[in-house]
């Protein structure tokens, strides 16, 4: 069983078309077909039902696909571990960040890059669910997120800090003078909030629903920086975790009176896998910033 055979099989299983899979792997269709056939002979079972140009996974094919993907993932991780051993703190670091975390991440990037110029940093924004899927496939090295504590055997969730949920307004707004605001009063304001599907938005929707409060949401955005820029202009009001506005000097946090709400920040690692030296060094730098 060879690595290239696994690659050919996985691509054919994804596309269910040998010709298209061969093109994606930059080999001829006959080469791919031959390698898959050799793999089937070695396993002693058919992995595909052939139907002309199209193919369909057999039951054995479905079972083997799970293991083939895991093997390729383990190979990818092992290569990275050996590369780092040889190159120490060179290479690439891929960080997944939920949108509300961006203002906390940015201050750590420049000092880290200056200390470790050999490391290329890739930052990818997304929802927690999107980033977790990529972490599972080793497309990311770690995730920084405001997240709910979940019982997930695939991740190690390292608590970082908690952040109070507040109303955020511009210093120019008359609301900036308030010492606190109630949920009922918030319901009367025109709000700009993160899009549905974001953990913070889901939490707010649930909170207003439980308190039978109708909200006036005028704008939804999936980019927190743009959202806060609009709030900074003076007209808009948002509800967000307090840490997210820590680097926005022209924004004011007004506590919510009815209930003290918090979001917990976590560092997510894949459980039981090799951790890049660069990822560990970055987290040391990040912890200095926060």
Secondary structure in CASP SS format (residue, H / E / C, confidence):
PFRMAT SS
TARGET T0000
AUTHOR 0000-0000-0000
METHOD secondary structure of the structure
MODEL  1
X C 1.00
X C 1.00
X H 1.00
X H 1.00
X H 1.00
X H 1.00
X H 1.00
X H 1.00
X H 1.00
X H 1.00
X H 1.00
X H 1.00
X H 1.00
X H 1.00
X H 1.00
X C 1.00
X E 1.00
X H 1.00
X H 1.00
X H 1.00
X H 1.00
X H 1.00
X H 1.00
X H 1.00
X C 1.00
X C 1.00
X C 1.00
X C 1.00
X H 1.00
X H 1.00
X H 1.00
X H 1.00
X H 1.00
X H 1.00
X H 1.00
X H 1.00
X H 1.00
X H 1.00
X H 1.00
X H 1.00
X H 1.00
X H 1.00
X H 1.00
X C 1.00
X C 1.00
X C 1.00
X C 1.00
X E 1.00
X E 1.00
X E 1.00
X E 1.00
X C 1.00
X C 1.00
X E 1.00
X E 1.00
X E 1.00
X E 1.00
X C 1.00
X H 1.00
X H 1.00
X H 1.00
X H 1.00
X H 1.00
X H 1.00
X H 1.00
X H 1.00
X H 1.00
X H 1.00
X H 1.00
X H 1.00
X H 1.00
X H 1.00
X H 1.00
X H 1.00
X H 1.00
X H 1.00
X H 1.00
X H 1.00
X H 1.00
X H 1.00
X H 1.00
X H 1.00
X H 1.00
X H 1.00
X H 1.00
X H 1.00
X H 1.00
X C 1.00
X C 1.00
X C 1.00
X E 1.00
X E 1.00
X E 1.00
X E 1.00
X E 1.00
X E 1.00
X E 1.00
X E 1.00
X H 1.00
X H 1.00
X H 1.00
X H 1.00
X H 1.00
X H 1.00
X H 1.00
X H 1.00
X H 1.00
X H 1.00
X H 1.00
X H 1.00
X H 1.00
X H 1.00
X H 1.00
X H 1.00
X H 1.00
X C 1.00
X C 1.00
X C 1.00
X E 1.00
X E 1.00
X E 1.00
X E 1.00
X E 1.00
X E 1.00
X E 1.00
X E 1.00
X C 1.00
X H 1.00
X H 1.00
X H 1.00
X H 1.00
X H 1.00
X H 1.00
X H 1.00
X H 1.00
X H 1.00
X C 1.00
X C 1.00
X C 1.00
X C 1.00
X C 1.00
X E 1.00
X E 1.00
X E 1.00
X E 1.00
X E 1.00
X C 1.00
X C 1.00
X C 1.00
X C 1.00
X C 1.00
X C 1.00
X C 1.00
X C 1.00
X E 1.00
X E 1.00
X E 1.00
X E 1.00
X E 1.00
X E 1.00
X E 1.00
X E 1.00
X E 1.00
X E 1.00
X E 1.00
X E 1.00
X E 1.00
X E 1.00
X E 1.00
X E 1.00
X C 1.00
X C 1.00
X C 1.00
X H 1.00
X H 1.00
X H 1.00
X H 1.00
X C 1.00
X C 1.00
X E 1.00
X E 1.00
X C 1.00
X H 1.00
X H 1.00
X H 1.00
X H 1.00
X H 1.00
X C 1.00
X C 1.00
X E 1.00
X E 1.00
X E 1.00
X E 1.00
X E 1.00
X C 1.00
X C 1.00
X C 1.00
X C 1.00
X H 1.00
X H 1.00
X H 1.00
X H 1.00
X H 1.00
X H 1.00
X H 1.00
X H 1.00
X H 1.00
X H 1.00
X H 1.00
X H 1.00
X C 1.00
X C 1.00
X C 1.00
X C 1.00
X C 1.00
X E 1.00
X E 1.00
X E 1.00
X E 1.00
X E 1.00
X E 1.00
X C 1.00
X C 1.00
X H 1.00
X H 1.00
X H 1.00
X H 1.00
X H 1.00
X H 1.00
X H 1.00
X H 1.00
X H 1.00
X C 1.00
X C 1.00
X C 1.00
X C 1.00
X E 1.00
X E 1.00
X E 1.00
X E 1.00
X E 1.00
X H 1.00
X H 1.00
X H 1.00
X H 1.00
X C 1.00
X C 1.00
X C 1.00
X C 1.00
X C 1.00
X E 1.00
X E 1.00
X E 1.00
X E 1.00
X E 1.00
X E 1.00
X C 1.00
X C 1.00
X C 1.00
X C 1.00
X C 1.00
X E 1.00
X E 1.00
X E 1.00
X E 1.00
X E 1.00
X E 1.00
X E 1.00
X E 1.00
X E 1.00
X C 1.00
X C 1.00
X C 1.00
X C 1.00
X C 1.00
X C 1.00
X H 1.00
X H 1.00
X H 1.00
X H 1.00
X H 1.00
X H 1.00
X H 1.00
X H 1.00
X H 1.00
X H 1.00
X H 1.00
X H 1.00
X H 1.00
X C 1.00
END
